Amino acid sequence: MSQLYRNAYYSGSATKLSQLPGDNGYEVAFAGRSNAGKSSAINTITGIRSLARTSKTPGRTQMINFFHLDEQRALVDLPGYGYAKVPEAMKQKWQATLAQYLETRQSLRGLMLMMDIRHPLRDFDLQMLTWANQASLPVHILLTKSDKLKHGAAKATMLDVQKKLQQEDLEATVQLFSSLNKSGRDEAVSRLDHWFEVDTVIAQA
């Protein structure tokens, strides 16, 4: 794995788009339901156990959190959606904010969308995919907690997700992922490398 990800550090948070850092460089956003294993995926990919949780103190769970890899590249942890205790008006406000971020952020190169393999393609997952597709933003789905299913069942679920995406005319690539046993990490990192143009970084080093 590239040293780039092991260099990740928490660099700030925003509650609204006007507070985001300058719109330049490369960003990859991580999104998913609150229980989809988003923080664990970020920590597994970077190899830093408590990285994503450093910004998850009470009251900050609905912030857009930035983890920079270097001066030009950042992982962006979007608010987990599906939080049951949040008022409906606030949910709608955050949905509008997320849609605007996905559709207008020029530095955004891709979206990593986490889905619990036991509960894939819920309504808001489909909404995120729709927003990203409308913005011509590449999406890579991590079917998290794949260790919860036997390999054959996990593979069948992945194929079923791919089939449903085709039926819904939604574009995304899909893979199995487990933070528990680290399976799928190399494939996820390879996707990030492509979006971050890591080969270019190495060549220039």
C-alpha positions, 0 to 999 in steps of 0.5 A: 500500500502506498505510503500516501495513505499512511500519512493521512491526518485529520485536517478540519471539518465543515457544517456547510459548504461555505466552510469547505477548504479551497476547491482545488487538488483532489478529493474522494468522498466517503458516504454511507448509512451511519451503520455501514462501517464508513469510519472503519473503512477509512481506518482500514484503507489508511492503516490508521486505526482511530483516524476517522473517529478522531473527529467523531466526538458528540455533536460533530457526527453531521460534519463534513470531515477532511483527512488530508494525505498531502497538500493536494489530496484528501479523503472526505468523510461525509455525514452518515445518513439514516440517523434516526434521532435527527429531525426531518427538517435537518435531514432534508437540509443535509440531503440538500447539502450533500447533493450540492457538494456532489454536484458542484465540488470541482476537486471531487474525483470520486465517491466511495459508497459504503453499504452493509452487504446485508442491506444494500441499495437502500433508498438513500443509497440510490439517491446518492448514486443518482446525484453522483451520476447526474454530476458525472462523478464516478462511484465505487461501492464497498459492500462492507462487512462481507465477512458476515456472509460466506464467500459464495453468498457474498459473491452472489450479493455483489452480482445481485447489486450489479444487476440491480444497478443495471436495471436502475440505469445507475453506473457504479463499480462494486466490490466486497470489503471487510474491515475485520479481515482487511479483505478488499483493501488492496482493490479499494486502494487501487481505485483511490490510486487511480482517482488520486493519480498516485502513479503521477505522484510517484513519478514526480517524487 
